[in-house]
Amino acid sequence: MAIAPGPPLPAGPPPPIRLPVPPPGSTPGYLRFPLLVSGGFAALDAGGRARALGAAASYPGTLAELAPVRARLAGPPGPWPGAETLARELVTVPTGSLLTGADARELLRLLYSAARGGRA
């Protein structure tokens, strides 16, 4: 299934939950569905329920923050805003056949709550 590019982002702060935009002409295939959540996994999993349902934070930091990689960087260390955003905000949710309808609805409820700043 192809995903069409979304409309341009409005000015101002980003919405609490966004979808990563795949490169034009690509056809992504997701083993886990990616979401960018303001506040990261902690904003989604305050009570541990999201983790129990299979949601996960994807990166503890950027690759450049890992000592073995940092030692091999060709240029000077610098800001990596895209990588820093992914490390801070990327959350994935399961998409497999073991995810029940009830679990999917609970994940959606948690996402809506995170989008409202933790208010159900």
C-alpha positions in Angstrom: 0.0 0.0 0.0 1.4 3.4 -1.0 1.2 6.3 1.4 0.7 9.7 -0.2 2.7 12.6 1.2 0.7 14.6 3.6 -0.1 18.3 3.4 2.6 20.8 4.5 3.0 21.1 8.2 1.5 24.3 9.7 3.7 26.8 11.4 4.0 26.6 15.2 4.6 23.7 17.5 4.1 20.2 16.1 1.0 18.3 17.0 1.4 15.8 19.9 1.4 12.8 17.6 2.6 12.7 14.0 3.3 10.1 11.4 6.8 10.0 9.9 6.6 11.0 6.2 8.3 8.4 3.9 10.4 9.7 1.1 8.5 10.5 -2.2 8.3 7.5 -4.4 8.9 5.0 -1.7 6.6 2.2 -0.5 7.3 1.5 3.2 6.5 -1.8 4.7 6.0 -1.7 8.4 6.7 -4.6 10.8 5.8 -2.1 13.5 3.8 1.1 13.0 5.9 4.2 13.7 4.6 7.3 15.4 6.3 10.5 16.6 5.0 11.3 20.1 5.8 14.6 21.7 7.1 13.6 25.1 8.3 10.3 23.7 7.3 6.9 25.1 6.9 8.3 28.6 4.0 10.4 27.4 2.2 7.3 26.1 3.1 4.8 28.8 2.6 6.6 32.1 1.0 3.5 33.7 2.9 0.7 31.8 -0.2 -0.3 29.8 1.3 0.6 26.4 4.4 -1.5 27.0 2.2 -4.4 28.0 0.3 -4.0 24.7 3.6 -4.1 22.7 4.3 -0.4 22.2 8.0 0.5 22.5 10.5 3.3 22.3 12.8 2.7 19.5 16.1 4.4 20.2 17.9 5.3 23.5 19.8 8.0 21.7 21.4 8.9 18.3 24.0 6.7 16.7 26.5 9.5 17.1 26.0 9.3 20.9 27.3 5.7 20.9 31.0 5.6 21.7 32.0 3.0 19.0 30.2 5.0 16.3 31.3 8.5 17.5 34.9 7.3 17.3 34.4 6.6 13.6 32.6 9.7 12.5 34.3 11.3 9.5 33.5 14.9 10.5 33.3 16.8 13.8 30.4 16.0 16.1 27.5 18.3 15.5 23.9 18.7 16.0 21.8 16.0 14.4 18.3 17.4 14.7 16.5 14.7 12.7 18.2 11.8 14.6 17.7 13.6 17.9 14.0 13.9 17.2 13.7 10.3 16.3 15.6 9.2 19.4 13.4 11.3 21.6 10.0 10.8 20.0 9.8 7.6 17.9 7.4 5.1 19.3 6.3 2.0 17.5 3.2 -0.1 18.0 2.6 -3.7 16.9 0.8 -4.5 13.7 0.9 -8.3 13.7 -1.9 -10.8 13.8 -1.6 -11.4 17.5 -2.8 -7.8 18.2 -6.5 -8.2 19.1 -9.2 -5.7 18.3 -9.5 -4.9 22.0 -5.7 -4.3 22.3 -5.7 -2.0 19.2 -8.6 0.0 20.7 -6.7 0.3 24.0 -3.6 1.5 22.1 -5.7 4.1 20.3 -7.2 5.2 23.7 -3.6 5.6 25.0 -2.6 7.6 21.9 -5.6 9.9 22.2 -4.8 10.4 25.9 -1.2 11.3 25.1 -2.4 13.7 22.3 -4.5 15.4 25.0 -1.6 15.7 27.4 -2.5 12.7 29.4 -6.2 13.6 29.8 -8.5 10.7 28.8 
